[in-house]
């Protein structure tokens, strides 16, 4: 089988015990591992650090893979707030970040993301970096909610913008596909920010919020 570019580059990096632990814990719990791709996880760490972000918001925690990647890019005094619908995922993510020595940076809010996004706005929280990796039908809403919580120049990243090829398949017209198409078009054309799409793995959108 021919090696993909993604597999080639992944093979250049040594194994990561903290991230491997996440996959192991998900498997042991019988949970589906749909964490962000390893290459994009490294990119998240790079972007958080390079942007100088001190506060990050994650929508969708799963087992803590992306949370570890985000927290690694933050300074020692940085803070990660993670929104997760299911308590079992939030508990696993918290445990995995703690095992990675990053637990003191993270706050987990369990429940509907839409409800917790309102709570964050009410308590006056703002963020420098966002990562969206949750229910795809709500991506357009999450983008608008993040913009309301964004500091000038903040970066918003969103995973799975290709939906395993369904986004570019005209025969697919499900609600998640339509929502992602709307989201992707907004990233490309909205004048409130600078946007770019990365087509590797399952697609990643990046946005920089204009001042």
C-alpha positions as CSV (number, residue, x, y, z in Angstrom):
1,X,0.0,0.0,0.0
2,X,1.3,3.4,-1.0
3,X,2.2,5.6,2.0
4,X,0.2,8.8,2.3
5,X,2.0,12.2,2.9
6,X,0.3,12.4,6.3
7,X,1.6,8.9,7.3
8,X,5.1,9.8,6.1
9,X,5.3,13.0,8.2
10,X,3.7,11.3,11.2
11,X,6.4,8.7,11.0
12,X,9.1,11.3,11.5
13,X,8.0,12.0,15.1
14,X,8.7,9.8,18.1
15,X,5.8,8.3,20.0
16,X,4.2,10.5,22.6
17,X,3.3,8.7,25.8
18,X,0.8,11.2,27.0
19,X,-1.1,11.2,23.7
20,X,-0.8,7.4,23.4
21,X,-2.4,7.2,26.9
22,X,-5.5,9.0,25.6
23,X,-6.0,6.4,22.8
24,X,-5.4,3.6,25.3
25,X,-8.0,4.9,27.7
26,X,-10.6,5.4,25.0
27,X,-10.1,1.9,23.8
28,X,-10.3,0.4,27.3
29,X,-13.5,2.3,27.9
30,X,-15.0,1.0,24.6
31,X,-15.2,4.6,23.3
32,X,-14.7,5.5,19.7
33,X,-11.4,7.4,19.2
34,X,-12.2,10.3,17.0
35,X,-9.5,12.6,18.4
36,X,-7.9,15.2,16.2
37,X,-5.3,13.8,13.8
38,X,-1.7,13.7,15.2
39,X,-0.5,16.2,12.6
40,X,-3.1,18.7,13.4
41,X,-2.5,18.1,17.2
42,X,1.0,19.2,16.7
43,X,-0.2,22.2,14.7
44,X,-2.5,23.2,17.5
45,X,0.4,23.3,20.0
46,X,2.5,25.2,17.5
47,X,-0.2,27.8,16.8
48,X,-1.1,28.3,20.5
49,X,2.5,28.9,21.3
50,X,3.4,31.0,18.2
51,X,0.3,33.3,18.7
52,X,1.2,34.0,22.4
53,X,-2.2,32.8,23.5
54,X,-2.8,32.7,27.3
55,X,-6.4,31.6,27.3
56,X,-7.9,28.9,25.1
57,X,-11.4,27.5,24.7
58,X,-12.1,24.0,23.4
59,X,-15.5,22.9,22.3
60,X,-15.5,19.1,22.5
61,X,-13.1,17.4,24.8
62,X,-13.5,13.6,24.1
63,X,-10.6,11.9,25.8
64,X,-8.3,14.9,26.2
65,X,-6.1,14.5,23.1
66,X,-6.7,18.0,21.7
67,X,-6.8,19.4,25.3
68,X,-3.2,18.2,25.9
69,X,-2.1,19.7,22.6
70,X,-3.7,23.0,23.4
71,X,-2.4,23.2,26.9
72,X,1.1,22.4,25.9
73,X,1.2,25.6,23.8
74,X,0.0,27.8,26.7
75,X,2.4,29.5,29.1
76,X,2.7,28.2,32.7
77,X,0.0,30.7,33.7
78,X,-2.2,29.9,30.8
79,X,-5.8,28.6,31.1
80,X,-7.8,26.1,29.0
81,X,-11.6,26.0,29.3
82,X,-13.1,22.8,27.7
83,X,-16.8,22.3,27.0
84,X,-17.9,18.7,26.9
85,X,-21.5,17.3,26.6
86,X,-20.8,14.0,28.4
87,X,-19.5,13.8,31.9
88,X,-17.6,10.5,31.2
89,X,-15.6,12.2,28.5
90,X,-14.9,15.3,30.6
91,X,-13.7,13.1,33.5
92,X,-11.4,11.1,31.2
93,X,-10.0,14.2,29.6
94,X,-9.3,15.8,33.0
95,X,-7.6,12.6,34.1
96,X,-5.4,12.4,31.0
97,X,-4.4,16.1,31.3
98,X,-3.5,15.5,34.9
99,X,-1.4,12.5,34.0
100,X,0.4,14.7,31.4
101,X,1.1,17.3,34.1
102,X,-1.3,19.8,32.6
103,X,-4.4,19.3,34.8
104,X,-3.9,22.6,36.7
105,X,-4.4,24.5,33.5
106,X,-7.8,23.1,32.6
107,X,-11.4,23.8,33.6
108,X,-14.1,21.5,32.3
109,X,-17.7,22.6,31.9
110,X,-20.1,19.7,31.3
111,X,-23.4,20.1,29.4
112,X,-24.7,21.6,26.2
113,X,-22.0,23.8,24.6
114,X,-24.6,26.4,23.7
115,X,-25.6,26.8,27.3
116,X,-22.0,27.0,28.6
117,X,-21.0,29.5,25.8
118,X,-23.7,31.8,27.1
119,X,-22.4,31.3,30.7
120,X,-18.8,32.2,29.6
121,X,-20.1,35.4,28.0
122,X,-22.1,36.3,31.1
123,X,-19.1,35.8,33.3
124,X,-16.9,38.0,31.0
125,X,-14.5,35.4,29.8
126,X,-12.5,36.1,26.6
127,X,-10.1,34.0,24.7
128,X,-7.1,34.1,22.4
129,X,-7.5,30.7,20.8
130,X,-10.4,28.4,20.1
131,X,-10.7,24.8,18.9
132,X,-14.0,23.5,17.6
133,X,-14.4,19.7,17.4
134,X,-17.9,18.9,18.4
135,X,-21.3,18.2,16.8
136,X,-21.0,19.4,13.2
137,X,-24.5,20.7,12.7
138,X,-23.7,23.5,15.2
139,X,-20.4,24.6,13.6
140,X,-21.9,27.8,12.2
141,X,-23.4,28.7,15.6
142,X,-20.1,27.9,17.4
143,X,-18.2,30.1,15.1
144,X,-20.5,33.1,15.9
145,X,-20.3,32.3,19.6
146,X,-16.5,32.2,19.5
147,X,-16.4,35.5,17.8
148,X,-18.3,37.0,20.6
149,X,-15.7,35.7,23.1
150,X,-12.7,36.5,21.0
151,X,-10.0,39.0,21.8
152,X,-8.7,40.9,18.8
153,X,-6.4,38.8,16.7
154,X,-7.7,35.5,18.3
155,X,-7.3,32.3,16.3
156,X,-10.2,29.9,15.7
157,X,-9.4,26.3,14.5
158,X,-12.1,23.8,13.5
159,X,-11.6,20.1,12.7
160,X,-13.3,17.7,10.3
161,X,-14.3,20.3,7.7
162,X,-14.3,17.6,5.0
163,X,-16.5,15.1,6.9
164,X,-14.6,12.2,5.3
165,X,-15.3,13.5,1.8
166,X,-19.0,14.1,2.3
167,X,-18.6,17.9,2.2
168,X,-17.4,17.8,-1.4
169,X,-19.9,15.1,-2.5
170,X,-22.9,16.8,-4.1
171,X,-25.0,13.8,-3.5
172,X,-24.7,14.2,0.3
173,X,-27.2,16.7,1.6
174,X,-27.6,15.8,5.3
175,X,-27.8,18.5,8.0
176,X,-24.2,18.1,9.1
177,X,-22.9,18.3,5.5
178,X,-25.0,21.4,4.8
179,X,-23.8,23.1,8.1
180,X,-20.2,22.4,7.2
181,X,-20.6,23.8,3.7
182,X,-22.1,27.0,5.2
183,X,-19.3,27.1,7.8
184,X,-16.6,26.6,5.2
185,X,-18.0,29.3,2.9
186,X,-18.1,31.7,5.8
187,X,-14.5,31.0,6.6
188,X,-13.6,31.8,3.0
189,X,-15.6,35.0,2.6
190,X,-16.5,36.7,5.9
191,X,-14.9,40.1,6.2
192,X,-14.6,39.9,9.9
193,X,-11.6,37.6,9.8
194,X,-8.9,36.1,7.7
195,X,-9.6,32.4,7.0
196,X,-7.7,29.5,5.4
197,X,-8.6,25.8,4.8
198,X,-6.1,23.0,5.1
199,X,-7.1,19.9,3.1
200,X,-5.0,17.3,4.8
201,X,-6.4,14.5,7.0
202,X,-10.1,15.4,7.4
203,X,-9.8,19.1,6.8
204,X,-9.0,21.9,9.2
205,X,-10.2,25.5,9.1
206,X,-8.2,28.4,10.6
207,X,-9.5,31.9,11.2
208,X,-7.8,35.0,12.6
209,X,-10.2,37.5,14.1
210,X,-9.6,41.0,12.8
211,X,-9.2,43.8,15.3
